Amino acid sequence: MVSAGWGWLVEAEDFWLEYVDARGDLHEGPLEVMWPTHFEAAGQVRTFPSYRGQRNFPGWYWAATCAELVGYESWVELGQLLRLDCDPGVVAMASQPFRLSWRSGGRARRTSHTPDYFVRRRDGTGVVLDVRPGDRIEPEDAVKFEVTAAACARVGWGFERVGVLDPVLAANLRWLSGYRHPRVRREPVAAELRAAFARPRGLLAGVRAVGDPITVVPVLFHLLWRRELAVDLESGLLSAATQVRPVSVAAEEVGGDADASAAAVAG
């Protein structure tokens, strides 16, 4: 039994999972049987509603990480998609990846919940995400998040409930996302930029050391998105004076080493 809030007792062995594969076929079974599925490649188990007067803004985001369209139901979810897509530790993500259901408190009726995202990390681990601002979590939602977290723990997945991004981070990610496509990258400009920022220096000063800012700046923004060069995306909006650093320096500043540099700047 899994104990959830408000005195709920969940039959842990009764976790049931449904998902839709890339061809649109429905599959279902016990969580312990279904969990090895590559949910990062699954289709959406439910579609986004669309109706007159709708207050949220659903859409599709092209994720450079996996070169796939990933759905979002709100600007809050889009912000989290940008964060995931810019994280070098993430290799794929899928929206509405599965429906989890369970019985609780001896009730015959099943309770169900569809998490917002399934994320596959570079080390092979999976993370389930629910996106909900803290001030919009009703008691029933909190129970569902708690039970989902317990289900994820049973099969070795991580679980996170995330909300609204810091506004400065969100603005910087939105700006850099415009340069996320691989076509923006140009050699040897990328290599010259890495050399120009071998030591921390102002953004515009490093760009001018390489060439015409009109052609060099887009490549720099692409490298910042890819975390091949590092900046503090939360302390202020990107500007000509923003300090750009090599990734190794950023890792040392947070106590990491060269091998862990990508992870050190991922947040």
Residue, then its C-alpha position, 0 to 999 in steps of 0.5 A: m500500500v502507498s499512503a498518500g495525503w488526506g488519508w488515501l491508501v493506494e493499492a501500489e500493485d494496482f498501478w495501471l499504465e496506458y500509452v499510445d505508440a508512434r503509430g497511434d496504437l493503444h497499449e496498456g498493462p501493469l506499471e511494472v510490466m510497461w515501464p521499460t517502454h521508450f516513452e520519450a518516443a510515444g505519442q500523446v495519450r490525450t489531445f489538447p482541448s481547443y474551444r472558443g474563449q480558451r484561456n490557455f495557449p496550446g501549441w507545438y515546440w520544435a525541440a532541437t534536442c530530439a529534432e521532434l515537435v513536442g506539445y505544450e498546453s500553456w506558456v508555463e509548459l512552454g517555458q519548461l520545454l525551453r529549459l529541458d531543450c537547453d539542458p545538455g543532460v536531456v536527450a529526449m522528451a515527450s508530452q502527455p506520455f502515458r495515463l497512470s491509474w490506480r484504486s485508492g481507499g478500497r474504492a472500485r472506481r479508478t483514479s487516473h492522471t496523465p503527467d505532462y512530460f516524460v524526459r529521458r536523460r543522457d545517463g539513460t534515466g527517466v524523469v516524469l514532469d508535472v507542470r503546475p504553478g504552486d498557487r494553482i494546485e488543488p488538494e486533489d491535484a496534490v494527491k495525484f502528484e504524490v501518488t504519481a511520484a510514489a509510482c515513479a519511485r517504484v520503477g526507478w524514475g524521477f518525478e518533479r513538479v515544476g512551475v513558472l520559470d524565473p522571468v529573467l531565465a525565461a526571457n533569456l531562454r526564449w531569446l536563445s531558442g531562436y538560434r537553437h537549430p543546427r543550421v545556425r552553427r558555422e565553422p570555423v566561427a564556432a571554434e574561433l568563438r570558443a578560443a576567443f572566450a577561452r578566458p571570461r570576457g564581455l560578450l560583444a568584446g569576444v564577438r568583435a575579436v572574431g569578426d563582424p557581429i552581424t555574422v558572429v553573434p548568431v553563432l555565439f547564441h547557438l553555442l550558448w544554447r548548446r552550453e558549449l560556452a557558459v553565461d549566467l542566465e538568471s542574473g540579468l538579461l543578455s547584453a553586450a556586457t554579459q560575461v561569457r566563460p568557457v564551460s570548464v571555468a563555469a564548472e570550476e566555479v560551482g565545484g565541478d570538474a572538466d568531465a562534469s562541466a555540461a552538468a554543472v552549467a545545465g541549471 
